[in-house]
Amino acid sequence: MRCIEMQSIGRAAVTERPVPVREPGWALVDVLACGLCGTDRHILRGEYPSRMPLVLGHEFGGRVREADPDSRWRAGDLVTIDPNIACGSCDHCRAGRVALCPDRYALGVDIDGGLSEVVAVPETQLYAASGIDPLHLAFIEPLACCLRGMDLAGLQGGESVAVIGGGVMGQLVVQLAALAGASRVTLITRQASRRSLAETLGATDSAAPDAADRDLGRTYDVVFECAGVLDTVAQALRLARRGGSVILLGIPPEGATLPVSPFALVVDELRLQGSFLNPLTQERAAAVVRDGALNLDALISRRLTLDEVAEVLASDPGEGDIKYVVEPTGRPAVPSIP
Ligand code: NAP
């Protein structure tokens, strides 16, 4: 089988490997779609700890090729995969906080992932995806992370919401906030094309970062930070109104620090809340996609073959591009939605 193997920092290439041998409790999956994510670039540049050699890719789904005969999965089942594998027995896991499991590891980060024709996956990580357009399988994991952020925000309808960062996470959160009944959803991002896109997806308005600072300070009930940049984290705190919440979805560089006024947090009753990964939200994300509640096609900038991945990962995303989706087993001649 062919896969994208990271062989050393900065070097990823199409590689031939034997199809993995299935272990008990694991399934083999033929990968139909795998998203490329900023984290893949961080891993490749050595900015995010990972194992090597490693098959990259953690946003993927496909069809079961082989599973335990006594499992619920059958060859041909369409599945989405939660790439984050927790121990299931520590205090955090037993309380449902699986993202905080100290022994958590991930497909595409610590063990071989989905930029491959075939991938081996623990059956605990599979969720049914019947009825979903195979291309949309690439969105379920990032969407599951956004749902965690939505859960923590606790929107009840009628709130004013700002979303900072117009990449895939920001564009998904814009759509989710609109669905949740926010009265105002403003996307703040530098690129005009991303601002226009968000306004077609449910944002009521949008602003460049400097304009937002000039005109929109202290006006939002909830601010979602989806860029992972220190400047935008600081801006999120400036945009939240007294009594408001700042939900940090973007992942800033490890070790980076920011001056924050604890006095302001107290007297303004500001909530500063991190949101990490997709604890038990993968199935809901699959349902959201299956129900067609979001416009995902508008977020697909390019469909790639495995042969195109290494070059794309080595460079920054193109201007205005949102999501690259890789189809490791090729494109079906006729799109099929079982
Ligand atoms: P992305 O496609 O790179 O989008 C981030 C966007 O932020 C960029 O496209 C950029 O758009 C905008 N941005 C960057 N600097 C900015 C600035 N100074 N002011 C305003 N906007 C700025 O990344 P993504 O896939 O959407 O992910 C977003 C963040 O979420 C990343 O940090 C990623 O690691 C993180 N993430 C977190 C989780 C989690 O579980 N918490 C899960 C997945 C991803 P413009 O060029 O238009 O400004």
Residues whose N, C-alpha, C, O or C-beta is under 5 A from the ligand:
A	BS01	NAP	G38 C145 G165 G166 G167 V168 M169 G170 I188 T189 R190 Q191 R194 P209 C226 A227 G228 V229 D231 T232 L248 L249 G250 I251 S275 F276 L277 I322
